[in-house]
Amino acid sequence: MTAAQEGDIDGFYALVQEDSYILERIDQVPFVHTPLHVAASAGHTRFALEMMRLKPQFARKQNKEGFSALHLALKHGKTQTVLSVLSAYRDIVRVKGREGTLLHL
């Protein structure tokens, strides 16, 4: 998760070279803090968009507290990241989290 915390796309791909199933294993966990959650919370827009390209289903995942990645980004004031991701993936505005959709926040 360090690559996501730092927004290091090259570092992330280095991890994938070591373990090509890393994202699949994360995806199997029903409630998980994904690399998308981490990057969006930190405002790493490019990393978040790359994660959405690779695993768009991560946008629908909730962490153990019931929040989606974009809900966390909004809670942390990362508005530009939210707007950038929404402009590329408009349908995720309907993703529900603990407090409803993004429109409820």
Contact map, one row per residue, 1 for C-alpha under 8 A:
111110000000000000000000000000000010010000000000000000000000000000000000000000000000000000000000000000000
111111000000000000000000000000000000000000000000000000000000000000000000000000000000000000000000000000000
111111111011000000000000000000000000000000000000000000000000000000000000000000000000000000000000000000000
111111111001000000000000000000000011011000010010000000000000000000000000000000000000000000000000000000000
111111110000000000000000000000000000011001010000000000000000000000000000000000000000000000000000000000000
011111110000000000000000000000000000001000010000000000000000000000000000000000000000000000000000000000000
001111111000000000000000000000000000001000011110000000000000000000000000000000000000000000000000000000000
001111111111000000000000000000000000000000000010000000000000000000000000000000000000000000000000000000000
001100111111100000000000000000000000000000000010010000000000000000000000000000000000000000000000000000000
000000011111110000000000000000000000000000000000000000000000000000000000000000000000000000000000000000000
001000011111111000000000000000000000000000000000000000000000000000000000000000000000000000000000000000000
001100011111111100000000000000000000000000000000000000000000000000000000000000000000000000000000000000000
000000001111111110000000000000000000000000000000000000000000000000000000000000000000000000000000000000000
000000000111111111000000000000000000000000000000000000000000000000000000000000000000000000000000000000000
000000000011111111110000000000000000000000000000000000000000000000000000000000000000000000000000000000000
000000000001111111111100000000000000000000000000000000000000000000000000000000000000000000000000000000000
000000000000111111110000000000000000000000000000000000000000000000000000000000000000000000000000000000000
000000000000011111110000000000000000000000000000000000000000000000000000000000000000000000000000000000000
000000000000001111111100000000000000000000000000000000000000000000000000000000000000000000000000000000000
000000000000001111111110000000000000000000000000000000000000000000000000000000000000000000000000000000000
000000000000000100111111100000000000000000000000000000000000000000000000000000000000000000000000000000000
000000000000000100111111110000000000000000000000000000000000000000000000000000000000000000000000000000000
000000000000000000011111111000000000000000000000000000100000000000000000000000000000000000000000000000000
000000000000000000001111111100000000000000000000000000000000000000000000000000000000000000000000000000000
000000000000000000001111111110000000000000000000000000000000000000000000000000000000000000000000000000000
000000000000000000000111111110010100000000000000000000000000000000000000000000000000000000000000000000000
000000000000000000000011111111000000000000000000000000000100000000000000000000000000000000000000000000000
000000000000000000000001111111000000000000000000000000000000000000000000000000000000000000000000000000000
000000000000000000000000111111110000000000000000000000000000000000000000000000000000000000000000000000000
000000000000000000000000001111110000000000000000000000000000110000000000000000000000000000000000000000000
000000000000000000000000000011111000000000000000000000000000111101000000000000000000000000000000000000000
000000000000000000000000010011111100000000000000000000000000111100000000000000000000000000000000000000000
000000000000000000000000000000111111110000000000000000000000011100000000000000000000000000000000000000000
000000000000000000000000010000011111110000000000000000000100101000001000000000000000000000000000000000000
100100000000000000000000000000001111111000000000001000000000000000000000000000000000000000000000000000000
000100000000000000000000000000001111111100000011001100000110000000001000000000000000000000000000000000000
000000000000000000000000000000001111111110000000000000000000000000011101100000000000000000000000000000000
100110000000000000000000000000001111111111000000000000000000000000001000000000000000000000000000000000000
000111100000000000000000000000000011111111111011000000000000000000000000000000000000000000000000000000000
000000000000000000000000000000000001111111111001000000000000000000001101100001001100000000000000000000000
000000000000000000000000000000000000111111110000000000000000000000001101110101000000000000000000000000000
000010000000000000000000000000000000011111110000000000000000000000000000100101000000000000000000000000000
000000000000000000000000000000000000001111111000000000000000000000000000100001011000000000000000000000000
000111100000000000000000000000000000001111111111000000000000000000000000000000001000000000000000000000000
000000100000000000000000000000000000001100111111100000000000000000000000000000011001100000000000000000000
000000100000000000000000000000000000000000011111110000000000000000000000000000000000000000000000000000000
000100111000000000000000000000000001001000011111111000000000000000000000000000000000000000000000000000000
000000000000000000000000000000000001001100011111111100000000000000000000000000001000100000000000000000000
000000000000000000000000000000000000000000001111111110000000000000000000000000000000100000000000000000000
000000001000000000000000000000000000000000000111111111000000000000000000000000000000000000000000000000000
000000000000000000000000000000000011000000000011111111110100000000000000000000000000000000000000000000000
000000000000000000000000000000000001000000000001111111111110000000000000000000000000000000000000000000000
000000000000000000000000000000000000000000000000111111110000000000000000000000000000000000000000000000000
000000000000000000000000000000000000000000000000011111110000000000000000000000000000000000000000000000000
000000000000000000000010000000000000000000000000001111111100000000000000000000000000000000000000000000000
000000000000000000000000000000000000000000000000001111111111000000000000000000000000000000000000000000000
000000000000000000000000000000000000000000000000000100111111100000000000000000000000000000000000000000000
000000000000000000000000001000000101000000000000001100111111100000001000000000000000000000000000000000000
000000000000000000000000000000000001000000000000000100011111100000011100000000000000000000010010000000000
000000000000000000000000000000000000000000000000000000011111110000010000000000000000000000010011000000000
000000000000000000000000000001110100000000000000000000001111111000011000000000000000000000000000000000000
000000000000000000000000000001111000000000000000000000000001111111111000000000000000000000000000100000000
000000000000000000000000000000111100000000000000000000000000111111110000000000000000000000000000000000000
000000000000000000000000000000111000000000000000000000000000011111100000000000000000000000000000000000000
000000000000000000000000000000000000000000000000000000000000011111100000000000000000000000000000010000000
000000000000000000000000000000100000000000000000000000000000011111110000000000000000000000000000110000000
000000000000000000000000000000000000000000000000000000000000011111111011000000000000000000000000111000000
000000000000000000000000000000000000100000000000000000000011111001111111000000000000000000000011100000000
000000000000000000000000000000000101110110000000000000000110110000111111100000000000000000000000000000000
000000000000000000000000000000000000100110000000000000000010000000011111110000000100000000000000000001000
000000000000000000000000000000000000000000000000000000000000000000111111111000000000000000000000100001000
000000000000000000000000000000000000100110000000000000000000000000111111111100000000000000000000000000000
000000000000000000000000000000000000100111100000000000000000000000001111111111101100000000000000000000000
000000000000000000000000000000000000000010000000000000000000000000000111111111100100000000000000000000000
000000000000000000000000000000000000000000000000000000000000000000000011111111000000000000000000000000000
000000000000000000000000000000000000000011000000000000000000000000000001111111000000000000000000000000000
000000000000000000000000000000000000000000000000000000000000000000000000111111100000000000000000000000000
000000000000000000000000000000000000000111100000000000000000000000000000111111111100000000000000000000000
000000000000000000000000000000000000000000000000000000000000000000000000110011111110000000000000000000000
000000000000000000000000000000000000000000101000000000000000000000000000000001111111000000000000000000000
000000000000000000000000000000000000000100111001000000000000000000000000100001111111100000000000000000000
000000000000000000000000000000000000000100000000000000000000000000000100110001111111110000000000000000000
000000000000000000000000000000000000000000000000000000000000000000000000000000111111111000000000000000000
000000000000000000000000000000000000000000001000000000000000000000000000000000011111111100000000000000000
000000000000000000000000000000000000000000001001100000000000000000000000000000001111111111000000000000000
000000000000000000000000000000000000000000000000000000000000000000000000000000000111111111111000000000000
000000000000000000000000000000000000000000000000000000000000000000000000000000000011111111000000000000000
000000000000000000000000000000000000000000000000000000000000000000000000000000000001111111000000000000000
000000000000000000000000000000000000000000000000000000000000000000000000000000000000111111110000000000000
000000000000000000000000000000000000000000000000000000000000000000000000000000000000111111111000000000000
000000000000000000000000000000000000000000000000000000000000000000000000000000000000010011111110000000000
000000000000000000000000000000000000000000000000000000000011000000000000000000000000010011111110000000000
000000000000000000000000000000000000000000000000000000000000000000000000000000000000010001111110000011100
000000000000000000000000000000000000000000000000000000000000000000000000000000000000000000111111000011000
000000000000000000000000000000000000000000000000000000000011000000010000000000000000000000111111100111000
000000000000000000000000000000000000000000000000000000000001000000010000000000000000000000000111111111000
000000000000000000000000000000000000000000000000000000000000010001110010000000000000000000000011111110000
000000000000000000000000000000000000000000000000000000000000000011100000000000000000000000000001111100000
000000000000000000000000000000000000000000000000000000000000000000100000000000000000000000000001111110011
000000000000000000000000000000000000000000000000000000000000000000000000000000000000000000000011111111111
000000000000000000000000000000000000000000000000000000000000000000000000000000000000000000001111101111111
000000000000000000000000000000000000000000000000000000000000000000000110000000000000000000001111000111111
000000000000000000000000000000000000000000000000000000000000000000000000000000000000000000001000000111111
000000000000000000000000000000000000000000000000000000000000000000000000000000000000000000000000001111111
000000000000000000000000000000000000000000000000000000000000000000000000000000000000000000000000001111111
